[in-house]
Amino acid sequence: FWMKNMLISLDMIFIGGDKKINHISEKIPPCQKQGLCPTYGSPALVKYVLEVPGGYAKKNQINIGDELIF
C-alpha cells in the first residue's frame, strides 16, 4: 500500500484469513513527495487491511493477535 493524496496519518491493521491481526503499521504519514511515496505492508500474507486514523490502534488497545469478529 502507499498513501498518495492522503491528508492525515493512518494506522494500517493487517488481518489474516483467520481474522487475527498479524501486523500493525502505526501513524503512517501522508506522502510528501509526488511520485516518491514509500510502500507499507505486512511481513506475512494477509487477507484484509483496515485503515484507521493514526494513533487509533494504540488509543483503543488494538494488538497483534487480537481476533476480529465480522
C-alpha positions, 0 to 999 in steps of 0.5 A: 500500500502507499498513501498518495493524496492522503491528508492525515496519518493512518494506522494500517491493521493487517488481518489474516484469513483467520481474522487475527491481526498479524501486523500493525503499521502505526501513524503512517504519514501522508506522502510528501513527495509526488511520485516518491511515496514509500510502500507499507505492508505486512511481513506475512500474507494477509487477507484484509487491511483496515485503515484507521486514523493514526494513533487509533490502534494504540488509543483503543488497545488494538494488538497483534493477535487480537481476533476480529469478529465480522 
